[in-house]
Amino acid sequence: MSAASGFSHRERGDGTVVILHRGRAAATLRGARAAKFLAELDAGDPQLVMARWTGAYKFGNERTARNHPRNQG
């Protein structure tokens, strides 16, 4: 399995953290969850940490794949 990629994050002035995947918002964290995320981000691989926090290992193409003729039957 390849490493996750395409993630970034932005910290807002009010303490909110927005995690982006390929430029689109994937998760918004506030308060204690945002602080915990930032601590984990410093300790591990940032791309994998963001992928885990967003649950974005699958990103929108599951329905298309499920409906493909090759996957019917």
C-alpha positions in Angstrom: 0.0 0.0 0.0 1.4 3.4 -0.9 1.6 6.3 1.5 -1.2 8.8 1.5 -0.6 12.1 -0.3 -2.5 15.2 -1.3 -3.3 16.3 2.3 -2.6 19.7 3.8 -4.0 21.6 6.7 -4.8 25.2 7.8 -4.9 26.6 11.2 -7.3 29.4 11.7 -7.1 32.2 14.2 -9.9 30.9 16.4 -8.0 27.5 17.0 -9.9 25.6 14.3 -7.9 23.3 12.0 -9.2 22.5 8.6 -7.7 19.4 6.9 -7.7 19.6 3.1 -7.4 16.8 0.6 -6.4 17.9 -2.9 -7.6 21.4 -2.0 -11.0 20.5 -0.7 -12.1 20.5 2.9 -12.1 16.9 4.3 -12.4 17.6 8.0 -12.8 20.5 10.5 -11.4 20.1 14.0 -12.1 22.4 16.9 -11.0 22.6 20.5 -9.3 19.6 22.2 -9.6 17.5 19.0 -7.6 20.2 17.0 -4.9 20.3 19.7 -4.6 16.5 19.8 -4.4 16.5 15.9 -1.6 19.1 15.9 0.3 17.1 18.6 0.1 13.9 16.5 1.0 15.8 13.4 4.4 16.8 14.9 5.1 13.3 16.1 4.3 11.2 13.0 4.2 11.2 9.2 1.9 14.2 8.4 0.3 12.7 5.3 -0.7 9.5 7.1 -1.9 11.3 10.2 -4.2 13.5 8.1 -5.5 10.5 6.2 -6.3 8.7 9.4 -8.0 11.7 11.0 -10.2 12.3 7.9 -10.9 8.7 7.1 -10.1 9.6 3.5 -8.5 6.3 2.5 -11.4 6.0 0.1 -12.4 9.2 -1.6 -15.6 9.1 -3.6 -15.1 6.6 -6.4 -16.6 3.6 -4.5 -20.1 4.0 -6.0 -18.7 4.3 -9.5 -16.6 1.2 -9.1 -19.5 -0.8 -7.6 -21.7 0.0 -10.6 -19.1 -0.9 -13.2 -20.1 -3.9 -15.3 -16.9 -5.8 -14.4 -18.0 -5.7 -10.8 -21.6 -7.0 -11.4 -22.5 -10.5 -10.7 
